[in-house]
Amino acid sequence: MTDLFLTRVLGDALPEGQRPAWANHPTFAGVRLSERVAARDTDGAFRTLIVRLAPGALMAAHRHPTQIEQHFVLGGDGAFMLDGVECPYRAGDLQVIAKNAEHSVRAGAGGMVLLALFSPAGG
């Protein structure tokens, strides 16, 4: 994957007024979110976000009781923990997280970018 691909996916190459909006995660410091497909666009079937984790940022252990979540690592690296089992997270990795499975993500020294899909969409 090239930096150009990441730039296009993240929207940084778009003109200022066309760039997707980014917001701080309401719970996890150092994590920014950009919604790319909203629940309203899919009648609640799914929701897609780009998630940027700053270097060393932690999305602490949490669960989604009613949603399946998928992560695709677009760039960077770090570690992923699912139900107490840790594995490395690198660009190109895909993880499917079952409903109510406890999981966490920690970005490595260079940070990490994930594509996250939630089904059903939720909030």
C-alpha positions in Angstrom: 0.0 0.0 0.0 1.3 3.4 -0.9 1.1 6.7 1.0 -0.9 8.0 -1.9 -3.5 5.4 -1.4 -3.7 6.2 2.3 -3.9 9.9 1.4 -6.9 9.3 -0.9 -8.6 7.0 1.6 -8.2 9.5 4.4 -9.3 12.4 2.2 -6.3 14.6 2.9 -5.7 15.1 -0.8 -9.2 16.5 -1.4 -9.8 20.3 -1.5 -10.4 21.9 1.9 -14.2 22.1 1.6 -14.5 18.5 0.4 -12.5 16.8 3.1 -14.4 14.4 5.4 -15.0 15.6 8.9 -13.0 14.2 11.8 -14.0 14.1 15.5 -12.3 13.0 18.7 -13.5 9.6 20.0 -15.9 10.3 22.9 -14.1 7.8 25.1 -10.6 7.1 23.9 -7.9 9.8 24.0 -5.7 10.0 20.9 -8.4 8.4 18.7 -10.1 10.3 15.8 -13.1 9.1 13.8 -14.4 10.0 10.4 -17.7 8.5 9.3 -17.7 7.4 5.7 -21.0 5.4 5.5 -23.7 6.5 7.9 -26.5 4.3 9.3 -29.0 6.5 7.4 -27.3 5.5 4.1 -27.8 1.8 4.7 -31.2 1.8 6.5 -29.3 0.8 9.6 -27.6 -2.3 8.1 -24.1 -1.1 8.7 -21.8 1.9 9.4 -18.3 2.5 8.2 -15.6 4.7 9.9 -12.0 5.5 9.4 -10.3 5.4 12.8 -6.9 7.1 13.4 -5.0 6.2 16.5 -2.1 8.4 17.5 1.2 6.8 18.4 0.7 4.6 21.5 -3.1 5.4 21.7 -5.2 2.8 23.4 -8.8 1.9 22.7 -9.2 0.0 26.0 -11.2 -3.2 26.4 -14.8 -2.7 25.4 -17.8 -4.6 23.9 -20.5 -4.0 21.3 -23.4 -6.2 22.6 -25.5 -6.0 19.5 -23.0 -5.4 16.7 -20.5 -7.4 14.7 -17.4 -5.2 14.1 -14.7 -5.6 11.4 -11.3 -3.9 11.4 -9.1 -3.6 8.3 -5.7 -2.1 9.1 -5.0 0.5 6.4 -1.7 1.7 7.8 0.6 1.6 10.8 0.8 -1.2 13.3 0.1 -2.1 16.9 -1.6 -4.8 18.9 -5.1 -6.2 19.0 -6.6 -8.1 21.9 -9.7 -10.3 21.5 -11.1 -12.1 24.6 -7.7 -12.0 26.3 -5.6 -13.2 23.3 -3.2 -10.6 21.9 -1.9 -10.5 18.3 0.0 -8.0 16.2 -1.9 -5.7 14.0 -0.3 -4.7 10.7 -1.3 -3.0 7.5 -3.5 -5.5 5.5 -4.8 -7.4 8.6 -8.5 -8.0 8.8 -10.3 -8.9 12.1 -13.9 -9.8 12.5 -15.2 -9.3 16.1 -18.3 -11.2 17.2 -21.1 -9.5 19.1 -20.2 -8.8 22.7 -16.6 -10.0 22.3 -14.2 -8.0 24.5 -11.6 -6.3 22.4 -9.0 -3.6 22.5 -6.5 -1.9 20.2 -3.1 -0.2 20.9 -1.3 1.7 18.2 2.4 1.2 17.7 5.0 4.0 17.7 3.9 5.3 14.3 0.2 5.2 15.0 -2.4 3.2 13.1 -5.3 3.7 10.7 -8.3 1.3 10.7 -11.3 0.9 8.5 -14.1 -0.1 11.0 -17.4 -1.5 9.9 -20.3 -2.1 12.4 -23.3 -4.3 11.6 -26.0 -3.4 12.3 -25.1 0.3 12.3 -25.9 1.3 15.8 -25.0 4.8 16.9 
